[in-house]
Amino acid sequence: MGFCERVRRECDGIWEASFRHPFVEALAGGTLDEDIFRFYVLQDAYYLSHFAKVQALGAVKAKDLLTTQSFAGHAEATCSAELALHEEFFTMLGVTPEEHAEFRPAPTTYAYTSHMYRAAVEGDLADVLAALLPCYWLYWEIGERLKGAEPGHPIYDKWIATYGSEWFGGLVNEQIERMNRLAEGLPEERILELAERFRKSSIYELNFWGMAWTKEQWETPEMEGVR
């Protein structure tokens, strides 16, 4: 069993929770409140801007020029394709430049991006990809599962079409194959380290839906007796 098949099985319960999350189900049914999706798009645009930077760090950590070229290409694709998609959504949702400039990431968004940077700072290319891969892979599986959905909403239709596309599937499969090669022959202790990065990212993906669904904010809990 390859590394990716193993960790996908180990994280199946987490991924199933993402597939069944109210955000995903409402988007597929066309009933998702636009204000919730608006909150999500702003958070996701921030996340993807840092996702692209971590992809670029992967290019730096690569040990051969072809892998450097590939990771640089993935970073460019994130900027030109996915962020362009979000810019289109901004226009459709009426997000103003001023609102975008004043944007502040929610706690889950900030924590998830910090997790990816930690993998890049502490580890090698395998660590970077183990932390990045759930985002690629989970969105592709959701896109595949929702191909027959008909939200009847131009934004949600576009979202499903993007992540269920052959173009996106090609990127995902390329990274799955690369992750398997990077993990091949590694000792079990090292495999467990990589699996933990993958698991944490899978949890952050699940939490990301909840963050958008609740419009998560930074809050300081009140403590009795503390002024």
FIBA-153998 format. One record per atom (N, C-alpha, C): x, y, z; residue in three letters. Coordinates in nm, 3 decimals. Layout:
<nodes>
east|north|up|residu
X|Y|Z|ALA .
...
</nodes>
This chain:
<nodes>
east|north|up|residu
0.085|-0.120|0.000|MET .
0.000|0.000|0.000|MET .
0.088|0.125|0.000|MET .
0.065|0.217|-0.093|GLY .
0.142|0.339|-0.098|GLY .
0.104|0.434|0.015|GLY .
0.189|0.533|0.036|PHE .
0.166|0.629|0.144|PHE .
0.031|0.697|0.132|PHE .
-0.004|0.742|0.013|CYS .
-0.127|0.820|-0.004|CYS .
-0.252|0.735|0.021|CYS .
-0.250|0.611|-0.025|GLU .
-0.364|0.524|0.002|GLU .
-0.377|0.500|0.152|GLU .
-0.264|0.482|0.218|ARG .
-0.265|0.458|0.362|ARG .
-0.324|0.576|0.439|ARG .
-0.273|0.697|0.414|VAL .
-0.320|0.812|0.492|VAL .
-0.462|0.850|0.455|VAL .
-0.499|0.826|0.328|ARG .
-0.638|0.854|0.289|ARG .
-0.733|0.763|0.367|ARG .
-0.697|0.637|0.383|ARG .
-0.780|0.545|0.461|ARG .
-0.784|0.587|0.608|ARG .
-0.670|0.623|0.662|GLU .
-0.663|0.661|0.803|GLU .
-0.745|0.786|0.832|GLU .
-0.758|0.873|0.733|CYS .
-0.831|0.999|0.752|CYS .
-0.972|0.995|0.694|CYS .
-1.019|0.877|0.658|ASP .
-1.147|0.866|0.589|ASP .
-1.262|0.927|0.670|ASP .
-1.264|0.904|0.802|GLY .
-1.371|0.960|0.884|GLY .
-1.372|1.113|0.882|GLY .
-1.253|1.172|0.882|ILE .
-1.242|1.319|0.876|ILE .
-1.294|1.369|0.742|ILE .
-1.255|1.302|0.634|TRP .
-1.297|1.344|0.501|TRP .
-1.448|1.326|0.482|TRP .
-1.501|1.217|0.534|GLU .
-1.645|1.195|0.523|GLU .
-1.722|1.307|0.594|GLU .
-1.667|1.355|0.705|ALA .
-1.731|1.466|0.776|ALA .
-1.730|1.592|0.689|ALA .
-1.624|1.611|0.610|SER .
-1.621|1.724|0.517|SER .
-1.727|1.707|0.408|SER .
-1.736|1.585|0.353|PHE .
-1.835|1.561|0.247|PHE .
-1.978|1.589|0.295|PHE .
-2.003|1.560|0.423|ARG .
-2.138|1.574|0.478|ARG .
-2.159|1.706|0.551|ARG .
-2.059|1.794|0.547|HIS .
-2.074|1.920|0.622|HIS .
-2.189|2.003|0.564|HIS .
-2.265|2.071|0.650|PRO .
-2.377|2.153|0.602|PRO .
-2.337|2.256|0.496|PRO .
-2.216|2.310|0.505|PHE .
-2.170|2.407|0.405|PHE .
-2.166|2.340|0.267|PHE .
-2.103|2.224|0.258|VAL .
-2.088|2.154|0.131|VAL .
-2.224|2.110|0.078|VAL .
-2.308|2.057|0.166|GLU .
-2.440|2.008|0.123|GLU .
-2.529|2.123|0.077|GLU .
-2.521|2.237|0.147|ALA .
-2.603|2.353|0.107|ALA .
-2.553|2.411|-0.026|ALA .
-2.421|2.413|-0.046|LEU .
-2.366|2.461|-0.173|LEU .
-2.415|2.372|-0.287|LEU .
-2.409|2.241|-0.267|ALA .
-2.452|2.147|-0.371|ALA .
-2.601|2.162|-0.402|ALA .
-2.680|2.194|-0.300|GLY .
-2.823|2.208|-0.320|GLY .
-2.867|2.347|-0.362|GLY .
-2.773|2.440|-0.369|GLY .
-2.805|2.577|-0.409|GLY .
-2.872|2.659|-0.302|GLY .
-2.869|2.610|-0.176|THR .
-2.937|2.681|-0.067|THR .
-2.841|2.754|0.027|THR .
-2.711|2.749|-0.004|LEU .
-2.613|2.814|0.082|LEU .
-2.632|2.965|0.081|LEU .
-2.642|3.023|0.199|ASP .
-2.656|3.168|0.213|ASP .
-2.536|3.236|0.147|ASP .
-2.562|3.329|0.056|GLU .
-2.454|3.398|-0.014|GLU .
-2.360|3.469|0.081|GLU .
-2.412|3.518|0.193|ASP .
-2.328|3.589|0.288|ASP .
-2.226|3.494|0.351|ASP .
-2.266|3.368|0.371|ILE .
-2.173|3.268|0.424|ILE .
-2.066|3.237|0.319|ILE .
-2.109|3.223|0.192|PHE .
-2.011|3.195|0.087|PHE .
-1.917|3.315|0.069|PHE .
-1.968|3.433|0.085|ARG .
-1.887|3.555|0.075|ARG .
-1.776|3.553|0.180|ARG .
-1.814|3.517|0.302|PHE .
-1.717|3.505|0.411|PHE .
-1.612|3.400|0.375|PHE .
-1.658|3.286|0.323|TYR .
-1.569|3.177|0.283|TYR .
-1.471|3.223|0.175|TYR .
-1.519|3.291|0.073|VAL .
-1.434|3.331|-0.039|VAL .
-1.322|3.424|0.008|VAL .
-1.355|3.517|0.095|LEU .
-1.251|3.607|0.148|LEU .
-1.145|3.529|0.225|LEU .
-1.190|3.435|0.307|GLN .
-1.096|3.354|0.384|GLN .
-1.013|3.265|0.291|GLN .
-1.078|3.206|0.191|ASP .
-1.009|3.115|0.102|ASP .
-0.908|3.187|0.014|ASP .
-0.939|3.309|-0.027|ALA .
-0.844|3.387|-0.106|ALA .
-0.717|3.415|-0.026|ALA .
-0.734|3.447|0.102|TYR .
-0.618|3.467|0.191|TYR .
-0.539|3.336|0.203|TYR .
-0.611|3.229|0.230|TYR .
-0.546|3.098|0.244|TYR .
-0.467|3.063|0.119|TYR .
-0.527|3.079|0.001|LEU .
-0.462|3.041|-0.124|LEU .
-0.341|3.128|-0.155|LEU .
-0.343|3.254|-0.111|SER .
-0.226|3.339|-0.134|SER .
-0.105|3.284|-0.058|SER .
-0.130|3.223|0.058|HIS .
-0.021|3.163|0.135|HIS .
0.007|3.020|0.088|HIS .
-0.094|2.951|0.042|PHE .
-0.075|2.819|-0.017|PHE .
0.024|2.828|-0.133|PHE .
0.008|2.930|-0.217|ALA .
0.099|2.949|-0.330|ALA .
0.242|2.976|-0.283|ALA .
0.257|3.050|-0.174|LYS .
0.392|3.078|-0.122|LYS .
0.456|2.951|-0.067|LYS .
0.377|2.865|-0.004|VAL .
0.431|2.738|0.046|VAL .
0.466|2.647|-0.071|VAL .
0.386|2.650|-0.176|GLN .
0.422|2.575|-0.298|GLN .
0.557|2.625|-0.351|GLN .
0.578|2.756|-0.348|ALA .
0.706|2.813|-0.394|ALA .
0.820|2.768|-0.304|ALA .
0.794|2.758|-0.175|LEU .
0.897|2.705|-0.084|LEU .
0.928|2.560|-0.116|LEU .
0.828|2.486|-0.161|GLY .
0.850|2.350|-0.206|GLY .
0.945|2.347|-0.326|GLY .
0.929|2.443|-0.415|ALA .
1.019|2.453|-0.531|ALA .
1.162|2.475|-0.486|ALA .
1.181|2.554|-0.383|VAL .
1.315|2.581|-0.329|VAL .
1.374|2.454|-0.267|VAL .
1.291|2.375|-0.201|LYS .
1.339|2.255|-0.132|LYS .
1.359|2.135|-0.224|LYS .
1.310|2.144|-0.346|ALA .
1.326|2.032|-0.441|ALA .
1.473|2.007|-0.471|ALA .
1.506|1.881|-0.496|LYS .
1.646|1.843|-0.519|LYS .
1.681|1.828|-0.667|LYS .
1.585|1.852|-0.754|ASP .
1.613|1.848|-0.897|ASP .
1.532|1.956|-0.966|ASP .
1.579|1.999|-1.082|LEU .
1.518|2.112|-1.150|LEU .
1.377|2.083|-1.201|LEU .
1.352|1.958|-1.240|LEU .
1.218|1.925|-1.288|LEU .
1.115|1.940|-1.178|LEU .
1.150|1.898|-1.055|THR .
1.057|1.914|-0.943|THR .
1.043|2.060|-0.905|THR .
1.153|2.134|-0.910|THR .
1.147|2.279|-0.887|THR .
1.052|2.344|-0.987|THR .
1.067|2.307|-1.113|GLN .
0.979|2.361|-1.218|GLN .
0.833|2.326|-1.192|GLN .
0.809|2.201|-1.148|SER .
0.673|2.157|-1.124|SER .
0.608|2.235|-1.010|SER .
0.679|2.249|-0.899|PHE .
0.622|2.321|-0.785|PHE .
0.604|2.468|-0.818|PHE .
0.697|2.525|-0.892|ALA .
0.681|2.664|-0.934|ALA .
0.558|2.678|-1.024|ALA .
0.537|2.577|-1.109|GLY .
0.419|2.578|-1.195|GLY .
0.290|2.567|-1.116|GLY .
0.291|2.486|-1.010|HIS .
0.174|2.473|-0.925|HIS .
0.145|2.606|-0.854|HIS .
0.250|2.673|-0.808|ALA .
0.232|2.803|-0.743|ALA .
0.173|2.904|-0.841|ALA .
0.224|2.902|-0.964|GLU .
0.172|2.994|-1.066|GLU .
0.026|2.963|-1.097|GLU .
-0.007|2.832|-1.102|ALA .
-0.146|2.792|-1.131|ALA .
-0.239|2.839|-1.021|ALA .
-0.194|2.831|-0.896|THR .
-0.276|2.879|-0.784|THR .
-0.304|3.028|-0.800|THR .
-0.200|3.103|-0.836|CYS .
-0.217|3.248|-0.851|CYS .
-0.306|3.283|-0.970|CYS .
-0.277|3.222|-1.085|SER .
-0.346|3.264|-1.207|SER .
-0.486|3.205|-1.222|SER .
-0.506|3.083|-1.174|ALA .
-0.634|3.017|-1.194|ALA .
-0.726|3.029|-1.074|ALA .
-0.684|2.978|-0.959|GLU .
-0.774|2.977|-0.844|GLU .
-0.797|3.117|-0.788|GLU .
-0.692|3.197|-0.778|LEU .
-0.713|3.332|-0.726|LEU .
-0.793|3.417|-0.826|LEU .
-0.775|3.391|-0.954|ALA .
-0.856|3.460|-1.055|ALA .
-1.003|3.424|-1.038|ALA .
-1.028|3.296|-1.005|LEU .
-1.165|3.252|-0.978|LEU .
-1.223|3.330|-0.862|LEU .
-1.144|3.349|-0.757|HIS .
-1.193|3.424|-0.642|HIS .
-1.218|3.570|-0.675|HIS .
-1.134|3.628|-0.761|GLU .
-1.157|3.765|-0.804|GLU .
-1.290|3.775|-0.877|GLU .
-1.321|3.673|-0.958|GLU .
-1.450|3.669|-1.027|GLU .
-1.564|3.662|-0.926|GLU .
-1.546|3.579|-0.823|PHE .
-1.648|3.569|-0.719|PHE .
-1.662|3.701|-0.644|PHE .
-1.552|3.770|-0.621|PHE .
-1.557|3.900|-0.552|PHE .
-1.649|3.995|-0.629|PHE .
-1.632|3.996|-0.761|THR .
-1.715|4.084|-0.844|THR .
-1.861|4.043|-0.837|THR .
-1.888|3.914|-0.846|MET .
-2.026|3.864|-0.844|MET .
-2.092|3.887|-0.708|MET .
-2.010|3.886|-0.602|LEU .
-2.064|3.902|-0.466|LEU .
-2.058|4.047|-0.416|LEU .
-2.001|4.135|-0.498|GLY .
-1.994|4.276|-0.460|GLY .
-1.893|4.307|-0.352|GLY .
-1.784|4.230|-0.346|VAL .
-1.678|4.258|-0.248|VAL .
-1.597|4.377|-0.298|VAL .
-1.588|4.482|-0.220|THR .
-1.518|4.603|-0.261|THR .
-1.369|4.594|-0.232|THR .
-1.286|4.671|-0.305|PRO .
-1.142|4.674|-0.276|PRO .
-1.114|4.716|-0.132|PRO .
-1.195|4.807|-0.081|GLU .
-1.176|4.852|0.057|GLU .
-1.202|4.738|0.156|GLU .
-1.307|4.661|0.131|GLU .
-1.338|4.548|0.217|GLU .
-1.227|4.444|0.213|GLU .
-1.175|4.421|0.094|HIS .
-1.066|4.324|0.080|HIS .
-0.941|4.373|0.153|HIS .
-0.913|4.503|0.142|ALA .
-0.794|4.559|0.207|ALA .
-0.803|4.551|0.359|ALA .
-0.926|4.560|0.411|GLU .
-0.946|4.558|0.557|GLU .
-0.965|4.416|0.611|GLU .
-0.957|4.318|0.522|PHE .
-0.982|4.179|0.561|PHE .
-0.886|4.132|0.670|PHE .
-0.938|4.051|0.760|ARG .
-0.857|3.989|0.864|ARG .
-0.889|3.840|0.868|ARG .
-0.790|3.752|0.861|PRO .
-0.819|3.608|0.860|PRO .
-0.882|3.562|0.990|PRO .
-0.975|3.469|0.979|ALA .
-1.036|3.409|1.097|ALA .
-0.933|3.318|1.166|ALA .
-0.957|3.283|1.292|PRO .
-0.861|3.199|1.365|PRO .
-0.824|3.069|1.293|PRO .
-0.923|3.000|1.237|THR .
-0.894|2.873|1.169|THR .
-0.809|2.895|1.046|THR .
-0.839|2.999|0.970|THR .
-0.761|3.031|0.850|THR .
-0.617|3.061|0.887|THR .
-0.599|3.141|0.991|TYR .
-0.465|3.178|1.036|TYR .
-0.388|3.056|1.085|TYR .
-0.456|2.970|1.160|ALA .
-0.391|2.850|1.214|ALA .
-0.352|2.754|1.102|ALA .
-0.439|2.739|1.004|TYR .
-0.411|2.646|0.894|TYR .
-0.290|2.693|0.813|TYR .
-0.286|2.819|0.780|THR .
-0.171|2.870|0.704|THR .
-0.043|2.859|0.787|THR .
-0.053|2.883|0.916|SER .
0.064|2.870|1.004|SER .
0.115|2.726|1.007|SER .
0.022|2.631|1.007|HIS .
0.057|2.488|1.003|HIS .
0.137|2.456|0.876|HIS .
0.095|2.511|0.762|MET .
0.166|2.484|0.637|MET .
0.306|2.544|0.640|MET .
0.317|2.668|0.690|TYR .
0.449|2.730|0.698|TYR .
0.541|2.652|0.792|TYR .
0.487|2.601|0.900|ARG .
0.568|2.523|0.994|ARG .
0.626|2.399|0.925|ARG .
0.544|2.332|0.844|ALA .
0.593|2.216|0.770|ALA .
0.707|2.255|0.677|ALA .
0.693|2.372|0.613|ALA .
0.796|2.418|0.519|ALA .
0.924|2.459|0.591|ALA .
0.912|2.517|0.707|VAL .
1.030|2.563|0.781|VAL .
1.103|2.446|0.847|VAL .
1.026|2.355|0.906|GLU .
1.084|2.244|0.982|GLU .
1.132|2.128|0.895|GLU .
1.065|2.107|0.783|GLY .
1.087|1.982|0.710|GLY .
1.146|1.999|0.572|GLY .
1.139|1.888|0.497|ASP .
1.187|1.886|0.359|ASP .
1.068|1.887|0.264|ASP .
1.091|1.853|0.139|LEU .
0.983|1.859|0.041|LEU .
0.868|1.765|0.075|LEU .
0.899|1.649|0.133|ALA .
0.794|1.555|0.170|ALA .
0.702|1.615|0.276|ALA .
0.758|1.689|0.371|ASP .
0.677|1.755|0.473|ASP .
0.586|1.861|0.411|ASP .
0.643|1.938|0.320|VAL .
0.566|2.042|0.252|VAL .
0.447|1.981|0.180|VAL .
0.472|1.877|0.102|LEU .
0.366|1.818|0.022|LEU .
0.263|1.744|0.109|LEU .
0.308|1.681|0.217|ALA .
0.214|1.614|0.307|ALA .
0.116|1.713|0.367|ALA .
0.163|1.836|0.394|ALA .
0.075|1.939|0.449|ALA .
-0.015|2.001|0.344|ALA .
0.032|2.008|0.219|LEU .
-0.046|2.071|0.112|LEU .
-0.149|1.976|0.049|LEU .
-0.117|1.848|0.045|LEU .
-0.194|1.755|-0.036|LEU .
-0.342|1.744|0.000|LEU .
-0.382|1.745|0.129|PRO .
-0.526|1.733|0.157|PRO .
-0.611|1.842|0.091|PRO .
-0.557|1.962|0.079|CYS .
-0.634|2.070|0.014|CYS .
-0.660|2.034|-0.131|CYS .
-0.557|1.998|-0.204|TYR .
-0.573|1.954|-0.342|TYR .
-0.678|1.841|-0.352|TYR .
-0.648|1.735|-0.279|TRP .
-0.715|1.606|-0.296|TRP .
-0.861|1.611|-0.250|TRP .
-0.884|1.671|-0.134|LEU .
-1.020|1.678|-0.081|LEU .
-1.111|1.758|-0.174|LEU .
-1.062|1.871|-0.223|TYR .
-1.145|1.954|-0.312|TYR .
-1.176|1.879|-0.442|TYR .
-1.079|1.803|-0.490|TRP .
-1.104|1.726|-0.611|TRP .
-1.210|1.619|-0.585|TRP .
-1.200|1.550|-0.472|GLU .
-1.301|1.448|-0.441|GLU .
-1.440|1.511|-0.425|GLU .
-1.445|1.628|-0.363|ILE .
-1.574|1.696|-0.350|ILE .
-1.626|1.735|-0.489|ILE .
-1.538|1.788|-0.573|GLY .
-1.578|1.824|-0.709|GLY .
-1.630|1.704|-0.786|GLY .
-1.564|1.588|-0.769|GLU .
-1.608|1.465|-0.835|GLU .
-1.745|1.421|-0.783|GLU .
-1.763|1.427|-0.651|ARG .
-1.889|1.383|-0.590|ARG .
-2.006|1.474|-0.630|ARG .
-1.977|1.602|-0.654|LEU .
-2.084|1.698|-0.681|LEU .
-2.106|1.722|-0.831|LEU .
-2.042|1.643|-0.915|LYS .
-2.056|1.666|-1.060|LYS .
-2.200|1.660|-1.107|LYS .
-2.280|1.576|-1.045|GLY .
-2.420|1.566|-1.085|GLY .
-2.512|1.666|-1.017|GLY .
-2.454|1.745|-0.926|ALA .
-2.536|1.843|-0.853|ALA .
-2.575|1.958|-0.945|ALA .
-2.689|2.016|-0.918|GLU .
-2.737|2.129|-0.997|GLU .
-2.785|2.238|-0.901|GLU .
-2.690|2.314|-0.845|PRO .
-2.729|2.419|-0.749|PRO .
-2.822|2.523|-0.810|PRO .
-2.807|2.548|-0.942|GLY .
-2.889|2.651|-1.005|GLY .
-2.849|2.790|-0.962|GLY .
-2.723|2.803|-0.921|HIS .
-2.669|2.932|-0.878|HIS .
-2.536|2.950|-0.952|HIS .
-2.518|3.063|-1.023|PRO .
-2.399|3.078|-1.108|PRO .
-2.266|3.062|-1.034|PRO .
-2.260|3.109|-0.909|ILE .
-2.135|3.100|-0.834|ILE .
-2.108|2.956|-0.791|ILE .
-2.209|2.890|-0.739|TYR .
-2.191|2.753|-0.690|TYR .
-2.170|2.656|-0.806|TYR .
-2.237|2.680|-0.918|ASP .
-2.214|2.599|-1.039|ASP .
-2.068|2.611|-1.083|ASP .
-2.016|2.732|-1.081|LYS .
-1.877|2.757|-1.123|LYS .
-1.778|2.690|-1.027|LYS .
-1.806|2.697|-0.898|TRP .
-1.719|2.637|-0.797|TRP .
-1.708|2.486|-0.818|TRP .
-1.822|2.421|-0.837|ILE .
-1.823|2.276|-0.857|ILE .
-1.752|2.239|-0.987|ILE .
-1.777|2.315|-1.093|ALA .
-1.714|2.286|-1.222|ALA .
-1.563|2.298|-1.215|ALA .
-1.514|2.393|-1.137|THR .
-1.369|2.414|-1.126|THR .
-1.301|2.296|-1.058|THR .
-1.354|2.256|-0.943|TYR .
-1.286|2.152|-0.866|TYR .
-1.316|2.011|-0.915|TYR .
-1.414|1.996|-1.001|GLY .
-1.440|1.867|-1.061|GLY .
-1.385|1.856|-1.202|GLY .
-1.301|1.954|-1.241|SER .
-1.252|1.959|-1.378|SER .
-1.136|1.863|-1.402|SER .
-1.117|1.826|-1.527|GLU .
-1.006|1.740|-1.566|GLU .
-0.873|1.809|-1.539|GLU .
-0.868|1.940|-1.560|TRP .
-0.745|2.018|-1.534|TRP .
-0.704|2.007|-1.388|TRP .
-0.800|2.026|-1.298|PHE .
-0.767|2.020|-1.156|PHE .
-0.731|1.877|-1.116|PHE .
-0.802|1.779|-1.169|GLY .
-0.772|1.639|-1.140|GLY .
-0.630|1.602|-1.181|GLY .
-0.583|1.658|-1.290|GLY .
-0.446|1.631|-1.335|GLY .
-0.344|1.683|-1.235|GLY .
-0.367|1.802|-1.181|LEU .
-0.276|1.857|-1.080|LEU .
-0.274|1.769|-0.955|LEU .
-0.391|1.724|-0.915|VAL .
-0.402|1.643|-0.794|VAL .
-0.329|1.511|-0.811|VAL .
-0.353|1.442|-0.921|ASN .
-0.290|1.313|-0.942|ASN .
-0.138|1.325|-0.954|ASN .
-0.092|1.434|-1.010|GLU .
0.053|1.457|-1.017|GLU .
0.114|1.464|-0.877|GLU .
0.045|1.535|-0.788|GLN .
0.099|1.550|-0.653|GLN .
0.083|1.422|-0.570|GLN .
-0.022|1.346|-0.593|ILE .
-0.037|1.217|-0.524|ILE .
0.077|1.124|-0.563|ILE .
0.107|1.116|-0.691|GLU .
0.215|1.030|-0.738|GLU .
0.349|1.077|-0.681|GLU .
0.368|1.208|-0.676|ARG .
0.494|1.261|-0.622|ARG .
0.506|1.229|-0.472|ARG .
0.396|1.242|-0.398|MET .
0.400|1.214|-0.255|MET .
0.435|1.068|-0.231|MET .
0.379|0.979|-0.309|ASN .
0.412|0.837|-0.295|ASN .
0.560|0.812|-0.320|ASN .
0.617|0.878|-0.421|ARG .
0.760|0.860|-0.450|ARG .
0.846|0.914|-0.336|ARG .
0.808|1.029|-0.282|LEU .
0.886|1.088|-0.174|LEU .
0.884|1.002|-0.048|LEU .
0.773|0.934|-0.024|ALA .
0.759|0.853|0.098|ALA .
0.813|0.711|0.082|ALA .
0.836|0.670|-0.041|GLU .
0.878|0.532|-0.066|GLU .
1.011|0.500|0.002|GLU .
1.015|0.390|0.078|GLY .
1.139|0.345|0.140|GLY .
1.175|0.416|0.269|GLY .
1.093|0.512|0.314|LEU .
1.124|0.582|0.438|LEU .
1.094|0.494|0.558|LEU .
1.168|0.512|0.668|PRO .
1.139|0.434|0.789|PRO .
1.002|0.470|0.846|PRO .
0.943|0.378|0.921|GLU .
0.809|0.398|0.975|GLU .
0.799|0.524|1.059|GLU .
0.902|0.555|1.135|GLU .
0.900|0.676|1.219|GLU .
0.880|0.801|1.133|GLU .
0.947|0.803|1.019|ARG .
0.935|0.918|0.929|ARG .
0.797|0.919|0.861|ARG .
0.748|0.802|0.824|ILE .
0.615|0.793|0.764|ILE .
0.510|0.849|0.860|ILE .
0.524|0.818|0.988|LEU .
0.428|0.866|1.087|LEU .
0.432|1.018|1.099|LEU .
0.551|1.077|1.087|GLU .
0.562|1.224|1.090|GLU .
0.487|1.286|0.973|GLU .
0.506|1.231|0.856|LEU .
0.438|1.283|0.736|LEU .
0.287|1.261|0.745|LEU .
0.248|1.144|0.796|ALA .
0.106|1.115|0.810|ALA .
0.038|1.212|0.906|ALA .
0.111|1.254|1.009|GLU .
0.054|1.349|1.105|GLU .
0.034|1.486|1.041|GLU .
0.124|1.526|0.955|ARG .
0.104|1.653|0.884|ARG .
-0.019|1.644|0.794|ARG .
-0.033|1.532|0.725|PHE .
-0.149|1.510|0.639|PHE .
-0.278|1.510|0.721|PHE .
-0.276|1.443|0.836|ARG .
-0.394|1.435|0.921|ARG .
-0.435|1.573|0.972|ARG .
-0.337|1.651|1.017|LYS .
-0.369|1.785|1.068|LYS .
-0.429|1.872|0.959|LYS .
-0.375|1.865|0.839|SER .
-0.432|1.943|0.729|SER .
-0.574|1.897|0.697|SER .
-0.599|1.767|0.707|SER .
-0.734|1.715|0.684|SER .
-0.832|1.769|0.787|SER .
-0.786|1.780|0.911|ILE .
-0.871|1.837|1.017|ILE .
-0.895|1.985|0.993|ILE .
-0.789|2.057|0.951|TYR .
-0.806|2.199|0.921|TYR .
-0.904|2.219|0.805|TYR .
-0.900|2.130|0.706|GLU .
-0.996|2.140|0.595|GLU .
-1.139|2.127|0.647|GLU .
-1.161|2.030|0.734|LEU .
-1.294|2.014|0.794|LEU .
-1.332|2.138|0.874|LEU .
-1.240|2.188|0.952|ASN .
-1.268|2.306|1.035|ASN .
-1.291|2.431|0.950|ASN .
-1.234|2.433|0.829|PHE .
-1.250|2.549|0.741|PHE .
-1.397|2.566|0.701|PHE .
-1.465|2.453|0.673|TRP .
-1.609|2.464|0.643|TRP .
-1.685|2.522|0.762|TRP .
-1.651|2.472|0.881|GLY .
-1.719|2.520|1.001|GLY .
-1.690|2.665|1.029|GLY .
-1.566|2.705|1.001|MET .
-1.529|2.845|1.018|MET .
-1.616|2.936|0.933|MET .
-1.635|2.896|0.806|ALA .
-1.719|2.976|0.716|ALA .
-1.865|2.970|0.757|ALA .
-1.912|2.851|0.793|TRP .
-2.052|2.829|0.828|TRP .
-2.094|2.917|0.946|TRP .
-2.003|2.934|1.042|THR .
-2.033|3.013|1.163|THR .
-1.980|3.156|1.155|THR .
-1.912|3.189|1.045|LYS .
-1.845|3.319|1.030|LYS .
-1.757|3.346|1.153|LYS .
-1.668|3.255|1.175|GLU .
-1.582|3.256|1.293|GLU .
-1.509|3.390|1.311|GLU .
-1.504|3.436|1.434|GLN .
-1.440|3.563|1.467|GLN .
-1.336|3.541|1.578|GLN .
-1.248|3.639|1.590|TRP .
-1.153|3.638|1.700|TRP .
-1.226|3.687|1.825|TRP .
-1.229|3.606|1.926|GLU .
-1.297|3.644|2.050|GLU .
-1.209|3.613|2.169|GLU .
-1.207|3.703|2.264|THR .
-1.134|3.680|2.388|THR .
-1.233|3.630|2.492|THR .
-1.216|3.507|2.539|PRO .
-1.313|3.455|2.637|PRO .
-1.307|3.533|2.768|PRO .
-1.424|3.558|2.821|GLU .
-1.430|3.627|2.950|GLU .
-1.400|3.529|3.061|GLU .
-1.311|3.569|3.150|MET .
-1.272|3.484|3.261|MET .
-1.317|3.548|3.392|MET .
-1.387|3.473|3.469|GLU .
-1.441|3.525|3.594|GLU .
-1.327|3.568|3.686|GLU .
-1.339|3.687|3.738|GLY .
-1.240|3.740|3.829|GLY .
-1.123|3.809|3.763|GLY .
-1.121|3.810|3.626|VAL .
-1.013|3.875|3.554|VAL .
-1.065|4.004|3.493|VAL .
-0.995|4.112|3.516|ARG .
-1.040|4.242|3.464|ARG .
-0.936|4.301|3.371|ARG .
</nodes>
